[in-house]
Amino acid sequence: MAKRSNEPLLWALFSGGGVVAAFLLPVLIFLYGLAFPLGWLQPPDYERTLELVQHPLARPILFLLCFLSLFHWAHRFRFTLYDGLQIKHLNLVINLFCYGGAVTGTVAAAYLLWTLP
């Protein structure tokens, strides 16, 4: 029996991460990187931001944003190393670094999101 590949799952995470990153990250970067610091919009105070994060839907959405974006990065970076630097012979090390980093970041995001007050 042929060995089953995990490539379809990794490509699905890559695709989902790309969609989520394309729709949500530009808005967050605009708000927290430009609009609030430059005074174009009134920034929310700490209490309002904490209320928003404590909403039942906010934490799972933020978790999915982190999770899918990290796996999107891992897959893209893996193939950048393979094709750009021509180091495909280090397949195991690259996979461990890329996807291990994505898993570590996902666990850290989950811990931070669920231990917030």
Beta strands, then each sheet from edge to edge (+ up, - down):
end
